Amino acid sequence: MTSAAVSVPMPSIPRKRRSRAEVEAAAPVEGAKRVLLAAPRGYCAGVDRAVIAVEKALEHYGPPVYVRKQIVHNVHVVSSLEAKGAIFVEENDEVPEGALVIFSAHGVSPAVVQSAEERGLRTIDATCPLVTKVHREAVRFAKDDYDILLIGHEGHEEVEGTSGEAPEHIQIVNSPDEVDKVTVRDPEKVIWLSQTTLSVDETMETVRRLRDRFPTLQDPPSDDICYATTNRQVAIKKVAPQADLVIVVGSANSSNSVRLVEVALEYGAKRSERVDYANQVDEAWFEGVATVGVTSGASVPEVLVQDVLRLLAEYGYADVEEVVTAEEDLLFSLPKELRATLKQAGDSSRGLGGRGNRPLS
């Protein structure tokens, strides 16, 4: 059986760069060069948990271990796990019957779980617990016969998983501009939920417009946008007004990374760019730039940020100031299916996801 693996683009080949002197000659910089390094940045507890789950499964069960979709939305993480023996697939029918498959951090619908059972697959559910919380809210309010307005990006894996919990009750609202198209059965029984990785500001604008139409619209029992998404946006909001350029490390399919680019521009950065790797940074971006802001999405290992900082230092941006707006110490237990295996094997090396220090690989 041939498996159609998830496509992961390889890093671009480093090109010949202009020197620091050439860049500065093209557009001299006024003032001292510096970097404002946003914190928090990078890995969140849910991502750490999911990545550890794949690593531990490979260690204890041996390769291949199949993963439905990208375990997290980061090119480097996925390619690194592939090198260790993980095989990423789009759907369960690409996994040999009886094999082990891990569900990604973004969550899956009940239909996906059922299809795995029908194929006799062994499963490990690496869904982020904060996504699972939204799934449970959807089930709860569907049971009470609410119309559920799910704010999120149609086609995103997390939205597909959540909406699959109660498709007959859920409408997806992609943006504030779609609010006028929403129809409900009973305006007195409407609640909104959201994808966990959205722009906080845009989501609240969507909610405001929804409430203008449905005054008794209910809020979710607790915030659906996750702490990590919120914290990274708060940090870049503080950096952006001072930055001539903001560099966001993160992949194109990472919703929270893309939002960081947008938030930086909305809050005053003169320019904002996203890269997967330092070799994708264009030195032309440095022309006339004194202050560079740097951050990374919630699925980005710190090694990629450090590579960008080394490149910046080569162009005179060696003065790095960390701008800290929050401290994160949240921990999640590994998936229960995996914990049982680790306990039997006497492996107590990592039972939790969520690092006090940022991962370097």
C-alpha positions as CSV (number, residue, x, y, z in Angstrom):
1,M,0.0,0.0,0.0
2,T,1.4,3.4,-1.0
3,S,0.7,6.2,1.4
4,A,0.2,9.8,0.1
5,A,2.2,11.6,2.8
6,V,1.6,15.2,3.8
7,S,3.8,17.4,1.7
8,V,6.4,19.4,3.7
9,P,8.4,22.0,1.7
10,M,12.1,21.9,2.3
11,P,14.1,24.9,3.5
12,S,15.2,27.2,0.6
13,I,18.8,27.0,-0.4
14,P,20.8,30.0,1.1
15,R,21.5,32.5,-1.6
16,K,24.5,34.9,-1.8
17,R,23.7,37.8,0.4
18,R,24.7,41.4,0.2
19,S,27.1,42.4,2.9
20,R,26.2,44.6,5.9
21,A,28.2,47.4,4.3
22,E,26.2,47.2,1.1
23,V,22.9,47.2,2.9
24,E,23.9,50.2,5.0
25,A,25.2,52.1,2.0
26,A,21.8,51.5,0.2
27,A,19.9,53.1,3.1
28,P,21.8,54.4,6.1
29,V,20.3,53.7,9.5
30,E,19.5,56.6,11.9
31,G,20.2,55.7,15.5
32,A,21.5,52.5,17.2
33,K,20.5,49.1,15.9
34,R,18.7,46.9,18.3
35,V,16.3,43.8,18.5
36,L,13.2,43.7,20.6
37,L,12.6,40.0,21.3
38,A,9.0,39.3,22.3
39,A,8.2,37.0,25.2
40,P,6.3,34.8,25.4
41,R,7.0,33.3,22.0
42,G,7.4,29.9,20.5
43,Y,6.2,26.5,21.9
44,C,3.0,26.4,24.0
45,A,2.1,23.5,26.3
46,G,-0.3,21.9,23.8
47,V,2.3,21.9,21.0
48,D,5.0,20.5,23.3
49,R,2.6,17.8,24.5
50,A,1.8,16.7,20.9
51,V,5.4,16.7,19.8
52,I,6.5,14.7,22.8
53,A,3.7,12.2,22.1
54,V,5.1,11.5,18.6
55,E,8.6,11.2,20.0
56,K,7.6,8.9,22.8
57,A,5.5,6.7,20.5
58,L,8.5,6.3,18.1
59,E,10.7,5.5,21.0
60,H,8.4,2.9,22.6
61,Y,6.6,1.4,19.6
62,G,9.3,1.9,17.0
63,P,8.8,3.4,13.5
64,P,6.8,3.8,11.5
65,V,4.3,5.8,13.5
66,Y,1.5,7.4,11.4
67,V,0.2,10.9,12.2
68,R,-3.0,12.2,10.7
69,K,-2.3,15.7,9.3
70,Q,0.7,17.7,10.5
71,I,1.1,17.1,14.3
72,V,1.5,20.9,14.6
73,H,1.7,23.5,11.9
74,N,5.4,23.9,11.5
75,V,7.6,22.7,8.6
76,H,10.7,22.2,10.8
77,V,8.9,20.1,13.4
78,V,7.2,17.9,10.9
79,S,10.4,17.3,8.8
80,S,12.4,16.5,12.0
81,L,9.8,13.9,13.1
82,E,9.8,12.4,9.6
83,A,13.5,11.9,9.9
84,K,12.9,9.9,13.1
85,G,10.3,7.6,11.4
86,A,7.0,9.4,11.6
87,I,4.8,9.2,8.5
88,F,2.3,12.0,8.0
89,V,-0.9,11.2,6.1
90,E,-4.0,13.1,5.2
91,E,-6.6,10.5,6.2
92,N,-7.0,7.3,8.1
93,D,-7.5,5.2,4.9
94,E,-3.8,5.8,4.1
95,V,-2.8,4.0,7.3
96,P,-2.4,0.2,7.1
97,E,-5.0,-1.7,9.0
98,G,-4.1,-2.3,12.7
99,A,-1.3,0.3,12.6
100,L,-0.8,3.1,15.1
101,V,-2.0,6.6,14.2
102,I,-1.7,9.8,16.2
103,F,-4.3,12.5,15.9
104,S,-2.8,16.0,15.6
105,A,-3.0,18.8,18.2
106,H,-5.7,20.4,16.2
107,G,-8.3,17.8,17.0
108,V,-10.6,15.5,14.9
109,S,-14.3,15.0,14.5
110,P,-16.2,12.0,15.8
111,A,-16.3,10.7,12.2
112,V,-12.5,10.5,12.1
113,V,-12.4,8.6,15.4
114,Q,-15.1,6.2,14.0
115,S,-13.2,5.6,10.8
116,A,-10.1,4.7,12.8
117,E,-12.1,2.2,14.8
118,E,-13.5,0.7,11.7
119,R,-10.0,0.1,10.3
120,G,-8.8,-1.4,13.5
121,L,-6.3,1.3,14.0
122,R,-4.6,1.9,17.3
123,T,-4.9,5.5,18.2
124,I,-3.2,8.2,20.4
125,D,-5.2,11.4,20.6
126,A,-2.8,14.3,20.8
127,T,-5.5,17.0,20.6
128,C,-4.6,20.0,22.7
129,P,-6.7,20.0,25.8
130,L,-7.8,23.6,25.1
131,V,-9.2,22.4,21.8
132,T,-10.9,19.5,23.5
133,K,-12.5,22.0,25.8
134,V,-14.1,23.7,22.8
135,H,-15.3,20.3,21.5
136,R,-17.0,19.7,24.8
137,E,-18.7,23.1,24.7
138,A,-20.0,22.3,21.2
139,V,-21.5,19.0,22.4
140,R,-23.0,20.5,25.5
141,F,-24.8,23.4,23.7
142,A,-25.9,21.2,20.8
143,K,-27.5,18.9,23.3
144,D,-29.4,21.9,24.7
145,D,-30.5,22.7,21.1
146,Y,-28.6,26.0,20.7
147,D,-27.5,27.4,17.4
148,I,-23.7,27.6,17.7
149,L,-21.8,30.3,15.8
150,L,-18.2,29.0,15.5
151,I,-15.9,31.9,14.7
152,G,-13.0,30.5,12.7
153,H,-11.4,29.8,9.4
154,E,-13.4,27.3,7.3
155,G,-11.2,24.5,6.2
156,H,-8.8,24.8,9.1
157,E,-8.3,21.4,10.8
158,E,-9.4,22.6,14.2
159,V,-12.6,24.1,12.8
160,E,-13.4,20.9,10.9
161,G,-12.9,18.9,14.1
162,T,-15.1,21.2,16.3
163,S,-17.9,21.6,13.7
164,G,-17.9,17.8,13.3
165,E,-19.1,17.4,16.9
166,A,-22.5,18.9,16.0
167,P,-22.7,19.8,12.3
168,E,-26.4,20.3,12.4
169,H,-26.1,23.0,15.1
170,I,-22.9,24.8,14.0
171,Q,-22.4,27.6,11.6
172,I,-18.9,28.8,10.8
173,V,-18.4,32.6,10.8
174,N,-15.1,33.4,9.0
175,S,-14.9,37.1,9.7
176,P,-16.9,40.2,10.8
177,D,-18.0,40.7,7.3
178,E,-19.9,37.4,7.3
179,V,-22.1,38.3,10.3
180,D,-24.9,39.7,8.1
181,K,-25.3,36.3,6.4
182,V,-25.9,34.4,9.7
183,T,-29.4,32.9,10.2
184,V,-30.6,31.2,13.4
185,R,-33.7,29.4,14.4
186,D,-34.2,31.1,17.7
187,P,-32.4,34.4,18.5
188,E,-32.8,33.7,22.2
189,K,-30.8,30.4,22.0
190,V,-27.5,31.4,20.3
191,I,-24.0,31.0,21.6
192,W,-20.6,31.8,20.0
193,L,-17.5,29.6,20.2
194,S,-14.2,30.1,18.5
195,Q,-11.1,28.6,17.0
196,T,-8.3,28.8,19.6
197,T,-5.7,30.5,17.4
198,L,-7.5,33.6,16.1
199,S,-6.7,37.3,16.3
200,V,-8.2,38.4,19.6
201,D,-9.2,41.8,18.2
202,E,-10.9,40.5,15.1
203,T,-12.7,37.9,17.0
204,M,-14.1,40.5,19.4
205,E,-15.2,42.6,16.5
206,T,-17.0,39.6,15.1
207,V,-18.7,39.0,18.4
208,R,-19.7,42.7,18.7
209,R,-21.4,42.6,15.3
210,L,-23.1,39.3,16.2
211,R,-24.4,40.8,19.4
212,D,-25.8,43.8,17.5
213,R,-27.9,41.3,15.5
214,F,-28.6,38.9,18.4
215,P,-28.6,40.9,21.7
216,T,-29.0,37.8,23.9
217,L,-26.0,36.0,22.3
218,Q,-24.3,34.0,24.9
219,D,-20.5,33.9,25.5
220,P,-18.6,30.6,25.9
221,P,-18.2,29.5,29.6
222,S,-14.5,30.5,29.4
223,D,-12.2,32.0,26.7
224,D,-11.8,29.8,23.7
225,I,-8.8,31.7,22.2
226,C,-6.0,29.9,24.0
227,Y,-3.7,31.6,26.5
228,A,-0.7,31.1,24.2
229,T,-2.3,32.8,21.2
230,T,-3.4,35.7,23.4
231,N,0.0,36.1,25.2
232,R,1.9,36.1,21.9
233,Q,-0.3,38.8,20.5
234,V,-0.1,40.9,23.6
235,A,3.7,40.7,23.5
236,I,3.9,41.7,19.8
237,K,1.5,44.6,20.4
238,K,4.0,46.0,22.9
239,V,6.9,45.6,20.5
240,A,5.3,46.7,17.3
241,P,5.0,50.5,17.9
242,Q,8.7,50.7,18.3
243,A,9.7,48.4,15.4
244,D,10.7,49.4,11.9
245,L,10.5,45.7,11.0
246,V,8.9,42.7,12.7
247,I,10.1,39.2,11.8
248,V,7.7,36.4,12.8
249,V,9.1,32.9,12.7
250,G,6.4,30.4,11.8
251,S,4.9,28.4,9.0
252,A,2.4,29.7,6.4
253,N,-0.3,27.3,7.6
254,S,0.1,28.3,11.2
255,S,-2.9,30.4,12.0
256,N,-1.4,32.0,15.1
257,S,1.8,32.8,13.3
258,V,0.0,34.5,10.4
259,R,-2.1,36.5,13.0
260,L,1.1,37.8,14.6
261,V,2.2,39.3,11.3
262,E,-1.2,41.0,11.0
263,V,-1.3,42.2,14.6
264,A,2.3,43.7,14.3
265,L,1.1,45.8,11.4
266,E,-2.1,46.8,13.1
267,Y,-0.2,48.0,16.2
268,G,2.3,50.2,14.4
269,A,5.2,48.1,12.9
270,K,6.3,49.7,9.7
271,R,6.8,46.3,8.1
272,S,6.1,42.7,9.2
273,E,7.4,39.5,7.5
274,R,7.0,35.8,8.2
275,V,9.7,33.2,7.7
276,D,10.2,29.5,8.4
277,Y,13.9,29.7,8.5
278,A,16.6,32.4,8.9
279,N,17.8,31.8,5.3
280,Q,14.4,33.2,4.1
281,V,15.1,36.6,5.6
282,D,15.8,39.1,2.9
283,E,18.6,41.5,3.9
284,A,16.9,44.2,1.9
285,W,14.4,44.4,4.7
286,F,17.1,45.9,6.9
287,E,17.6,49.0,4.7
288,G,17.0,52.0,6.9
289,V,15.9,49.8,9.8
290,A,17.1,50.6,13.4
291,T,14.7,48.4,15.5
292,V,13.7,44.9,14.6
293,G,11.0,43.1,16.5
294,V,11.2,39.3,16.6
295,T,8.7,36.7,17.7
296,S,7.5,33.2,16.8
297,G,4.3,31.3,16.6
298,A,3.2,28.7,19.2
299,S,4.4,25.7,17.2
300,V,8.0,27.1,16.6
301,P,11.0,25.6,18.4
302,E,13.4,28.2,19.8
303,V,16.3,27.1,17.7
304,L,14.7,28.7,14.7
305,V,14.4,32.0,16.5
306,Q,18.1,31.8,17.6
307,D,19.1,31.3,13.9
308,V,17.3,34.5,13.0
309,L,19.0,36.4,15.9
310,R,22.4,35.2,14.7
311,L,21.7,36.5,11.2
312,L,20.5,39.8,12.6
313,A,23.8,40.1,14.6
314,E,25.8,39.7,11.4
315,Y,24.0,42.8,10.1
316,G,24.7,44.8,13.3
317,Y,21.6,44.0,15.3
318,A,23.5,42.4,18.2
319,D,21.8,44.4,21.0
320,V,18.9,42.2,22.0
321,E,16.3,43.3,24.6
322,E,13.7,40.8,25.6
323,V,10.2,42.4,26.1
324,V,8.4,40.2,28.6
325,T,4.6,40.6,29.0
326,A,3.7,37.3,30.7
327,E,5.2,34.2,32.2
328,E,4.0,30.8,31.1
329,D,4.2,27.6,33.2
330,L,1.2,25.6,32.1
331,L,1.7,21.8,31.9
332,F,-0.5,19.1,30.3
333,S,-0.3,15.4,30.9
334,L,0.5,13.3,27.8
335,P,-2.3,11.5,26.1
336,K,-3.8,8.8,28.3
337,E,-3.1,6.0,25.7
338,L,0.6,6.9,25.8
339,R,0.8,7.3,29.6
340,A,-0.3,3.7,30.1
341,T,2.5,2.5,27.8
342,L,5.1,4.7,29.5
343,K,4.0,3.5,32.9
344,Q,4.3,-0.2,31.9
345,A,7.8,0.5,30.5
346,G,8.9,2.4,33.6
347,D,9.5,5.5,31.6
348,S,9.1,8.6,33.8
349,S,11.4,10.9,31.7
350,R,8.6,13.1,30.3
351,G,5.0,12.7,31.4
352,L,4.0,16.3,30.8
353,G,4.0,18.8,28.0
354,G,4.9,22.4,28.6
355,R,8.4,23.4,29.2
356,G,9.7,26.0,31.7
357,N,12.4,26.8,29.2
358,R,12.0,27.0,25.4
359,P,12.8,23.9,23.3
360,L,16.0,24.1,21.4
361,S,15.3,21.5,18.7
